[in-house]
Amino acid sequence: MRQTFRLFSHAIFTLAFGIGAVLSTAIPVHAQNFTGPYLGATVGMAHYNTKISGDDFYENGLAGEGPNFGVVLGIGNTAGNVYYGVEGNFGLNSADYSTRTGNEKIEMDVDETYGISASLGFIMGDWMPYGLIGWQRVTLDMLSTGPMASVSNDETFDGFRAGAGVEYQGYGPVFFRGEYNYIGYRSENGVKPRAGIFQFVTGLRF
């Protein structure tokens, strides 16, 4: 997982560098009305908090955080000053955390996450505050280590995503965003994670 995370983060940095190269040669012009398909790279910080319950164990507040990198692909349109769009995302992050109960140690490592969301915004010149709602899925690597044996398991969780942010598009096709998302995942086998993610997005509209 760590090797995959490093390779993916390098790819995101390459994408961001390419967008920056376009930006460095772009002539500042008025925003393109926030319309059309777009591709972007994301970088930020994710905080996960997980509740675990079992026959003889309960932990509420198992927390960890780490950097996250990802890509987004979407399309948007406008009606007057109102923006509406749909977006898909994929990302990896390095958040991990652990706890101990008796002779048993429980460790979790956040793997890939992906989802889809719909957004609604209000255009004010080159700026656009917006809100979004959507669906998100995440995979957690879970390792339970006891005095006699270790048990490893990958578990996927689906959740409802809600967020808000501000986008700036004042350099032709190049846009920038600052965004916060909260994701509440459904419980699976006594494990219920939730996440708060703050991220920056740099992208190009086509």
KOLDO-636341 format. One record per residue: residue in one letter; x, y, z of N, C-alpha, C, O in turn; residue number from 1. Coordinates in steps of 0.05 Angstrom, whole numbers, always signed. Layout:
// residues N
a:X:Y:Z:X:Y:Z:X:Y:Z:X:Y:Z:NUM
...
***
This chain:
// residues 206
m:+17:-24:+0:+0:+0:+0:+17:+25:+0:+11:+44:-14:1
r:+39:+25:+16:+56:+49:+17:+69:+54:-10:+71:+78:-18:2
q:+78:+33:-24:+90:+37:-50:+69:+48:-70:+76:+66:-85:3
t:+45:+38:-69:+23:+48:-86:+18:+77:-80:+14:+93:-99:4
f:+18:+84:-55:+13:+112:-47:+35:+130:-58:+29:+152:-68:5
r:+60:+122:-56:+82:+138:-66:+80:+142:-96:+84:+164:-106:6
l:+74:+120:-111:+72:+122:-140:+49:+140:-148:+52:+156:-167:7
f:+26:+137:-134:+3:+154:-141:+8:+183:-135:+1:+200:-150:8
s:+21:+189:-112:+27:+216:-105:+46:+229:-125:+43:+253:-131:9
h:+66:+213:-135:+84:+224:-156:+68:+231:-181:+74:+251:-194:10
a:+49:+213:-188:+33:+219:-212:+16:+244:-209:+13:+260:-228:11
i:+6:+249:-185:-10:+273:-180:+8:+297:-181:-1:+318:-193:12
f:+32:+296:-170:+50:+319:-172:+57:+325:-201:+60:+348:-209:13
t:+60:+304:-217:+66:+308:-246:+42:+322:-260:+46:+340:-276:14
l:+18:+313:-253:-5:+326:-265:-7:+355:-256:-13:+373:-272:15
a:-2:+361:-230:-3:+388:-220:+18:+405:-233:+14:+429:-239:16
f:+42:+393:-238:+64:+408:-251:+55:+416:-280:+61:+438:-289:17
g:+42:+397:-294:+33:+403:-321:+13:+425:-321:+13:+442:-339:18
i:-6:+425:-302:-25:+447:-301:-11:+473:-295:-19:+494:-306:19
g:+8:+472:-277:+23:+496:-271:+38:+507:-295:+40:+531:-298:20
a:+49:+489:-312:+63:+498:-336:+44:+512:-355:+51:+532:-367:21
v:+19:+501:-357:-1:+515:-374:-7:+542:-362:-9:+562:-377:22
l:-10:+543:-335:-17:+568:-322:+5:+589:-326:-1:+613:-330:23
s:+30:+581:-326:+52:+600:-328:+53:+613:-356:+65:+635:-358:24
t:+41:+600:-376:+41:+612:-403:+14:+623:-410:+11:+635:-432:25
a:-5:+621:-393:-32:+630:-399:-34:+661:-395:-21:+672:-377:26
i:-49:+673:-412:-55:+702:-409:-79:+706:-393:-100:+695:-400:27
p:-78:+721:-370:-102:+724:-354:-125:+735:-370:-124:+757:-382:28
v:-146:+720:-370:-171:+729:-384:-194:+723:-365:-190:+711:-344:29
h:-218:+732:-373:-241:+727:-357:-247:+697:-356:-242:+683:-376:30
a:-258:+688:-335:-265:+660:-331:-284:+650:-353:-299:+666:-364:31
q:-282:+625:-360:-298:+613:-381:-326:+605:-371:-336:+584:-379:32
n:-337:+621:-354:-365:+617:-345:-368:+590:-330:-391:+581:-327:33
f:-346:+578:-321:-348:+553:-306:-362:+531:-320:-372:+513:-307:34
t:-362:+531:-346:-377:+510:-361:-358:+490:-374:-335:+497:-380:35
g:-368:+466:-380:-353:+446:-394:-341:+425:-377:-341:+427:-353:36
p:-329:+404:-390:-315:+383:-375:-289:+393:-364:-277:+412:-374:37
y:-279:+380:-343:-254:+388:-331:-240:+364:-318:-252:+344:-312:38
l:-214:+368:-314:-197:+348:-301:-179:+362:-280:-169:+384:-286:39
g:-177:+351:-256:-162:+364:-235:-146:+345:-218:-152:+321:-217:40
a:-126:+356:-204:-110:+341:-184:-116:+353:-157:-119:+377:-154:41
t:-118:+335:-136:-124:+344:-109:-101:+337:-90:-87:+316:-94:42
v:-97:+353:-70:-78:+348:-49:-90:+359:-23:-101:+381:-23:43
g:-88:+345:-1:-99:+355:+23:-93:+338:+47:-73:+322:+47:44
m:-109:+340:+68:-106:+325:+93:-132:+312:+100:-153:+325:+100:45
a:-131:+286:+108:-155:+271:+115:-152:+263:+144:-131:+254:+153:46
h:-174:+266:+159:-176:+257:+187:-198:+236:+189:-221:+242:+182:47
y:-191:+212:+198:-210:+190:+201:-215:+185:+231:-196:+184:+247:48
n:-240:+180:+238:-247:+173:+265:-266:+149:+263:-286:+150:+249:49
t:-259:+127:+277:-274:+102:+274:-284:+91:+300:-270:+92:+321:50
k:-309:+82:+300:-320:+68:+323:-320:+38:+317:-328:+29:+296:51
i:-310:+23:+336:-308:-6:+334:-322:-19:+358:-317:-11:+381:52
s:-340:-37:+352:-355:-51:+374:-356:-81:+369:-359:-90:+346:53
g:-353:-96:+390:-354:-125:+388:-366:-137:+413:-377:-123:+430:54
d:-364:-163:+416:-376:-177:+439:-363:-168:+466:-377:-165:+486:55
d:-337:-163:+466:-324:-155:+490:-305:-131:+486:-286:-127:+501:56
f:-312:-115:+466:-295:-92:+460:-311:-69:+448:-329:-73:+432:57
y:-305:-45:+457:-318:-21:+446:-298:+2:+446:-286:+8:+467:58
e:-294:+14:+423:-276:+37:+421:-289:+58:+404:-296:+54:+381:59
n:-293:+82:+415:-306:+104:+401:-286:+127:+400:-283:+141:+420:60
g:-274:+132:+377:-255:+153:+375:-227:+144:+367:-207:+157:+372:61
l:-226:+121:+354:-201:+111:+342:-194:+129:+319:-207:+127:+298:62
a:-174:+147:+322:-170:+168:+302:-142:+168:+291:-123:+159:+304:63
g:-140:+177:+266:-114:+180:+252:-117:+199:+229:-139:+203:+219:64
e:-95:+211:+220:-96:+229:+197:-71:+226:+181:-51:+216:+190:65
g:-73:+236:+156:-51:+235:+138:-57:+250:+112:-80:+256:+107:66
p:-36:+256:+96:-41:+269:+71:-56:+252:+51:-53:+227:+51:67
n:-71:+265:+33:-85:+250:+12:-80:+263:-14:-77:+288:-16:68
f:-80:+247:-35:-76:+256:-63:-97:+243:-80:-106:+221:-75:69
g:-106:+257:-101:-127:+246:-118:-130:+260:-144:-116:+279:-150:70
v:-149:+251:-159:-157:+263:-185:-188:+266:-185:-202:+251:-172:71
v:-197:+286:-199:-226:+290:-203:-231:+294:-233:-214:+305:-248:72
l:-254:+285:-242:-263:+288:-269:-292:+295:-269:-308:+280:-257:73
g:-300:+317:-282:-328:+325:-280:-336:+342:-303:-321:+347:-322:74
i:-361:+352:-301:-372:+370:-321:-392:+388:-308:-406:+380:-289:75
g:-392:+413:-316:-409:+433:-304:-423:+450:-325:-415:+452:-348:76
n:-445:+463:-316:-460:+482:-333:-471:+504:-316:-470:+503:-292:77
t:-481:+525:-329:-491:+548:-315:-518:+556:-325:-525:+551:-349:78
a:-534:+568:-308:-560:+580:-315:-560:+608:-301:-566:+610:-278:79
g:-552:+628:-317:-548:+655:-304:-524:+654:-286:-502:+646:-295:80
n:-527:+661:-261:-506:+660:-241:-505:+634:-225:-489:+631:-207:81
v:-522:+615:-232:-524:+590:-218:-508:+569:-233:-511:+565:-257:82
y:-491:+555:-218:-475:+533:-229:-485:+506:-218:-493:+504:-195:83
y:-485:+486:-236:-492:+459:-228:-474:+439:-243:-468:+443:-266:84
g:-466:+418:-229:-448:+399:-242:-447:+373:-228:-458:+369:-206:85
v:-433:+354:-240:-429:+327:-229:-399:+320:-232:-386:+328:-251:86
e:-389:+305:-212:-360:+300:-211:-354:+273:-199:-367:+264:-180:87
g:-335:+259:-211:-325:+234:-200:-297:+239:-189:-282:+256:-198:88
n:-289:+223:-169:-263:+227:-156:-251:+200:-149:-265:+180:-145:89
f:-224:+200:-148:-209:+177:-139:-185:+187:-123:-172:+206:-131:90
g:-179:+174:-101:-156:+183:-85:-144:+161:-68:-156:+140:-63:91
l:-120:+167:-58:-106:+151:-38:-96:+169:-16:-91:+192:-20:92
n:-94:+158:+8:-82:+173:+30:-67:+155:+49:-70:+130:+47:93
s:-52:+167:+67:-34:+151:+84:-44:+151:+113:-28:+146:+131:94
a:-69:+157:+118:-79:+157:+146:-78:+129:+157:-88:+110:+145:95
d:-67:+126:+181:-68:+100:+195:-69:+105:+225:-61:+126:+235:96
y:-79:+86:+240:-83:+89:+268:-85:+61:+281:-91:+42:+268:97
s:-81:+60:+308:-82:+35:+322:-91:+39:+351:-90:+61:+361:98
t:-100:+17:+363:-107:+17:+391:-101:-11:+402:-98:-30:+387:99
r:-101:-13:+429:-95:-38:+442:-116:-43:+463:-124:-26:+478:100
t:-126:-69:+463:-144:-77:+484:-135:-104:+495:-135:-124:+481:101
g:-127:-104:+520:-116:-128:+532:-90:-136:+518:-72:-120:+516:102
n:-89:-161:+508:-66:-171:+493:-69:-168:+463:-53:-178:+447:103
e:-90:-155:+454:-96:-152:+426:-91:-124:+416:-99:-104:+430:104
k:-78:-121:+393:-73:-95:+381:-89:-94:+354:-87:-112:+338:105
i:-103:-72:+351:-119:-68:+326:-107:-45:+311:-104:-23:+321:106
e:-100:-50:+285:-89:-29:+268:-106:-26:+243:-118:-45:+233:107
m:-108:-1:+234:-123:+5:+210:-107:+24:+192:-93:+42:+201:108
d:-108:+18:+166:-94:+34:+146:-114:+41:+124:-127:+23:+112:109
v:-118:+66:+118:-137:+75:+98:-125:+71:+70:-103:+81:+65:110
d:-139:+57:+52:-129:+52:+25:-143:+72:+6:-145:+96:+11:111
e:-152:+61:-17:-164:+78:-37:-192:+87:-30:-206:+74:-15:112
t:-200:+109:-42:-228:+119:-39:-237:+130:-66:-221:+142:-81:113
y:-262:+127:-72:-273:+138:-96:-303:+144:-93:-316:+132:-75:114
g:-314:+161:-110:-342:+168:-107:-351:+187:-129:-337:+193:-148:115
i:-376:+196:-125:-388:+214:-144:-405:+234:-128:-416:+228:-108:116
s:-406:+259:-138:-421:+280:-124:-434:+299:-144:-425:+301:-167:117
a:-454:+313:-135:-467:+334:-150:-463:+360:-134:-465:+361:-110:118
s:-458:+382:-149:-452:+407:-136:-470:+429:-146:-480:+428:-169:119
l:-475:+450:-129:-491:+473:-136:-477:+497:-126:-470:+499:-102:120
g:-472:+517:-143:-457:+541:-135:-470:+566:-145:-489:+566:-161:121
f:-459:+589:-136:-468:+615:-144:-444:+631:-153:-425:+636:-138:122
i:-444:+640:-178:-421:+653:-191:-421:+683:-184:-441:+697:-188:123
m:-398:+692:-175:-394:+720:-169:-368:+729:-182:-347:+729:-170:124
g:-370:+737:-208:-346:+744:-223:-329:+719:-228:-339:+700:-240:125
d:-304:+720:-219:-286:+697:-222:-287:+678:-199:-273:+658:-198:126
w:-304:+683:-179:-307:+667:-155:-333:+653:-154:-353:+662:-164:127
m:-333:+629:-142:-358:+614:-139:-358:+597:-113:-344:+577:-112:128
p:-373:+606:-93:-378:+588:-70:-398:+566:-78:-416:+571:-94:129
y:-394:+542:-68:-412:+520:-76:-415:+500:-53:-399:+500:-34:130
g:-435:+484:-55:-439:+462:-37:-442:+436:-54:-448:+437:-78:131
l:-438:+413:-41:-440:+388:-56:-451:+366:-37:-448:+367:-13:132
i:-463:+346:-50:-471:+322:-36:-465:+298:-55:-464:+301:-79:133
g:-460:+275:-43:-454:+252:-60:-450:+226:-44:-456:+225:-20:134
w:-439:+207:-58:-434:+180:-47:-404:+175:-48:-391:+183:-67:135
q:-393:+162:-28:-364:+156:-27:-360:+128:-17:-375:+118:+1:136
r:-339:+115:-27:-331:+88:-17:-302:+89:-9:-286:+102:-23:137
v:-295:+75:+12:-267:+74:+21:-261:+45:+29:-278:+30:+38:138
t:-236:+37:+26:-226:+11:+34:-207:+14:+58:-188:+30:+56:139
l:-211:-1:+79:-193:+0:+102:-180:-27:+105:-192:-48:+103:140
d:-153:-27:+109:-138:-51:+116:-139:-53:+146:-130:-35:+160:141
m:-149:-75:+157:-151:-78:+186:-135:-103:+194:-137:-124:+183:142
l:-118:-99:+214:-101:-120:+224:-104:-123:+254:-101:-104:+270:143
s:-112:-147:+263:-115:-153:+291:-93:-172:+300:-91:-194:+289:144
t:-77:-164:+319:-54:-180:+327:-57:-188:+356:-59:-171:+374:145
g:-57:-214:+361:-60:-225:+388:-35:-241:+396:-17:-244:+380:146
p:-35:-253:+420:-12:-268:+429:-8:-294:+413:+14:-305:+413:147
m:-29:-304:+400:-27:-329:+386:-27:-327:+356:-16:-343:+342:148
a:-40:-305:+345:-43:-304:+316:-50:-275:+308:-57:-258:+325:149
s:-47:-270:+282:-54:-244:+270:-75:-249:+248:-73:-268:+233:150
v:-94:-231:+247:-116:-233:+227:-117:-207:+212:-120:-186:+223:151
s:-114:-209:+185:-115:-186:+168:-141:-187:+150:-148:-208:+141:152
n:-153:-164:+146:-178:-163:+131:-181:-136:+118:-176:-115:+130:153
d:-190:-136:+92:-197:-112:+78:-227:-109:+79:-242:-128:+73:154
e:-236:-85:+86:-265:-80:+88:-272:-54:+73:-258:-34:+76:155
t:-293:-55:+57:-302:-31:+43:-326:-19:+57:-343:-33:+67:156
f:-328:+8:+56:-350:+22:+69:-361:+42:+50:-346:+57:+36:157
d:-388:+44:+49:-402:+64:+33:-412:+86:+51:-420:+80:+74:158
g:-412:+111:+41:-422:+132:+59:-433:+156:+44:-430:+159:+19:159
f:-446:+173:+59:-458:+198:+48:-437:+220:+51:-425:+223:+73:160
r:-433:+235:+31:-413:+257:+30:-427:+284:+27:-445:+287:+11:161
a:-419:+303:+43:-428:+330:+41:-405:+349:+44:-387:+344:+61:162
g:-404:+370:+29:-382:+389:+30:-388:+416:+20:-410:+421:+10:163
a:-369:+434:+22:-371:+462:+13:-344:+472:+6:-324:+463:+17:164
g:-343:+491:-12:-318:+502:-20:-321:+528:-36:-343:+538:-40:165
v:-298:+538:-45:-297:+562:-62:-279:+557:-85:-257:+547:-81:166
e:-288:+563:-109:-272:+560:-133:-265:+587:-145:-282:+605:-145:167
y:-241:+589:-156:-232:+613:-170:-224:+605:-198:-208:+587:-202:168
q:-234:+619:-218:-227:+614:-245:-223:+641:-259:-241:+652:-270:169
g:-198:+651:-258:-192:+676:-270:-169:+675:-290:-160:+696:-299:170
y:-160:+651:-297:-138:+648:-316:-146:+629:-339:-134:+608:-342:171
g:-166:+638:-354:-174:+621:-376:-185:+595:-367:-204:+594:-351:172
p:-173:+572:-377:-184:+546:-370:-175:+536:-342:-185:+515:-333:173
v:-156:+549:-329:-145:+539:-304:-163:+548:-280:-171:+571:-279:174
f:-168:+529:-262:-184:+537:-238:-170:+526:-213:-154:+508:-214:175
f:-178:+538:-190:-167:+531:-164:-191:+529:-145:-210:+544:-147:176
r:-189:+510:-126:-210:+506:-106:-198:+502:-78:-176:+491:-76:177
g:-212:+510:-58:-208:+501:-31:-234:+489:-22:-255:+500:-25:178
e:-233:+464:-10:-257:+449:-5:-255:+432:+20:-234:+422:+27:179
y:-277:+430:+35:-279:+413:+58:-302:+393:+54:-324:+401:+45:180
n:-297:+368:+61:-317:+347:+59:-320:+331:+85:-300:+326:+98:181
y:-344:+324:+92:-349:+306:+114:-363:+281:+102:-382:+283:+86:182
i:-353:+257:+111:-364:+232:+101:-371:+214:+124:-354:+208:+141:183
g:-396:+206:+126:-405:+188:+147:-410:+161:+134:-429:+158:+118:184
y:-394:+141:+141:-397:+114:+128:-416:+96:+144:-419:+99:+169:185
r:-428:+77:+131:-445:+58:+144:-428:+37:+159:-405:+32:+152:186
s:-440:+26:+180:-426:+7:+196:-425:-20:+182:-444:-29:+169:187
e:-401:-33:+183:-397:-60:+172:-383:-77:+193:-360:-70:+201:188
n:-396:-98:+201:-384:-117:+220:-374:-103:+246:-352:-109:+256:189
g:-389:-84:+256:-382:-70:+280:-362:-48:+277:-354:-36:+297:190
v:-355:-41:+252:-336:-19:+247:-350:+3:+232:-363:-2:+212:191
k:-349:+28:+243:-363:+50:+231:-344:+74:+229:-340:+89:+249:192
p:-331:+79:+206:-313:+102:+203:-328:+127:+194:-350:+126:+182:193
r:-316:+150:+200:-325:+175:+189:-300:+192:+183:-279:+187:+195:194
a:-302:+210:+164:-278:+224:+155:-284:+254:+150:-306:+262:+142:195
g:-264:+270:+156:-264:+299:+149:-240:+304:+131:-217:+298:+139:196
i:-244:+315:+108:-223:+319:+88:-222:+348:+79:-242:+358:+69:197
f:-199:+361:+83:-195:+388:+72:-175:+385:+49:-154:+373:+52:198
q:-182:+396:+25:-164:+393:+2:-164:+417:-16:-183:+433:-17:199
f:-142:+420:-31:-140:+439:-52:-141:+424:-79:-131:+402:-81:200
v:-153:+438:-98:-156:+426:-125:-146:+445:-146:-152:+469:-145:201
t:-130:+436:-164:-121:+451:-187:-128:+436:-212:-122:+412:-214:202
g:-141:+449:-232:-150:+435:-255:-153:+452:-280:-148:+476:-280:203
l:-161:+439:-301:-165:+452:-328:-193:+445:-338:-202:+422:-336:204
r:-207:+465:-348:-232:+461:-362:-227:+460:-392:-209:+474:-402:205
f:-242:+443:-406:-236:+439:-434:-259:+450:-452:-258:+448:-476:206
***
